[in-house]
Amino acid sequence: MKLTIALLSAAVAVSSAQPHRHAHQHLHEKKRDMVDVDAATEVVYVLNGHAISESEVQEGLKNGTLVLANNGALSSASSPAWTPSSTVAPTTYAAPSTTETPTTSAVPTTTSSSSVYTPPPSSTWTPSSAAFQEAVHTPIASSSASSSSSGATGLTAAFPDGEVDCSDFPSDYGAIPVSWLGLGGWVGVQKPGAGSSLLAGLTNILTVTAGGSCTEGAYCSYACPPGYQKSQWPTTQGSTGQSVGGLLCKNGKLQLTNPDLSTSLCIKGAEQVTIQVQNKLSQNVAVCRTDYPGTESETVPVNTNPGETQELACPNAADYYHWQGASTSAQYYVNPAGVSVEDACQWGSPANPWGNYAPMNVGVGYSNGAAWLSIFQNSPTTDVKQKFTVEIVGDNLSGTCKYSNGQYCSGANYDQCSSTTGCTVSLESGTATFVFSD
């Protein structure tokens, strides 16, 4: 994750100041501080809109977390560079993964609770591997309500930074309210605790559960309509690798956390490709994207009714979220046919094969001049198999990938199969579709 720190100095007599992993560990805002400066010569240090003290800067220079850039600005010391493979898919492009089970304290049981988090190791992603592996999840109680993942308005409108009340969900600016989570429409609310700093990272992050809301000091994450993804997350992330995303509630108002990427709340993914899901079944199929960066729970809904085709947002590695210097992708949970989007797109229970216990994941991401698309088992969370067929089709695909009757198959005649290892294809341009069929 690359941080940027700008060093702003005042003019001679007048000074002014103004005041961003794909780990899927399921646990679980550009803060714009206005800095008043007297009309006198004064140096103000700013980190992406955050005023920081001279002592913090000096500490960063001393411990190596800050370096002096060529242009006279300060920047954080870089994480190890991401070097894509020259022959196959990016070697570190897939979400960092883990197989350990989150500690029970990571899943809140009250209005808010600390999220205990162990940073996942790096993972690799090659076309023959089951990419985008996910951590085991500990469920929380589900709720039943009804809503829709469509009908967004104001998708291209610039969000009025610092003007909308934190109690008002920003549905007029492209965000889709997800009412069944009980968070006032938000798909996740995280509140860092005392001890958080711009240099050391966010600590004691509380994950708010149903019945909570977007309150002062919280980062409030939101869903976007099919084909779009959220644009906002703070540069400063969790001190031990947690991801944090959404708008910041500051002084009672919602503030942008990543305006350099976009001032619109929802953005498209890679422009070079179009990725879709098509439902040829007689029942709906709920496809749920991980809220990432954010709470990392499968709460972003895309519902496909019989006969429908919906677009999936495909993050471009060049400009979307980076975790500790590594590019990230999107992961979607494909639930059994007939499960409502309200039941599917939230924490589930081992008693039912949906939610984080859905039998199948698909991975989507654009990097190295191509989109990389995968189908794989939601392992090690569950060994339950999807009952319908899923095939990736398109005119310009490199490779083949199909799931049917418990087998993930590739090869020219789908003759290379495995019951455990998923399959991956790439697409340089055009359209690819995950087709659900009997």
FENWO-V574932 format. One line per field, one symbol per residue. phi: phi as a letter, one per 30 degrees, with the letter a starting at -180 (. if undefined). psi: psi as a letter, one per 40 degrees, with the letter a starting at -180 (. if undefined). A space follows every 10 residues. Layout:
phi->???
psi->???
//
This chain:
phi->.ccbbccccd decbbbabe. .ccccdbi.e dcddcdbddb dacbcbchjc dbdddddddd ddcjdbbcdd diccbdddde ddcdddcbde dbddeebacd deddddcdbb eaadcdbced ddbcbbeccd dhdcddccdc dcbbababcb jdbidcdddd eicddddcdd ddbjdcdcdd dicijdcabb bdcdjdbddd jdbhdccdce jcadceiccc cbccdejbbd ccadddcddc jdcbbjdcdb hibdbdcbdd daccdbbdde ddbbcbbbcc dcbdbdcbdd dbdldicdcc dbccdeidbb dcdcecedbc ecchicdbbc bbccdedjdd ddddcaecbe dbdbidcedb bbcbacahia dcbbbaddcc ebcdcdccdb bcbldbdcjb aacahibcbb jechccbbdb cdbbbbbdaj bbbdccbd
psi->hhihhhhhii idehiiih.. hghghgi.hh hghhhhhigi hihhhhgfeh hiiddddddd ddeeeiihid eeiiiihiih ihhiiedaih dfdihhiiei hiidedhiea diiihhhhhi iiiihideig ifiiiiihii iiihiiaiei fiifdeihhg hedhidehhf eefdihhgde efffdieihh hiaieiiddd ihifhhhhah eaihiheihh iiiiiheiii ehiidhaidf eiihiaihhh feihiiefed dieidhiiah eeihhihhhe ieiihhhhih ghibefigeh ihhhiheihi ihhhhhddea hhhfeiiiai hhhhiihehi ddddfihaie dhfibeeiei iiihihifei hhhihiigie diehiieihh hhiidfihii hhhhfehhia idffehiied haiiiihdia hihhhhi.
//
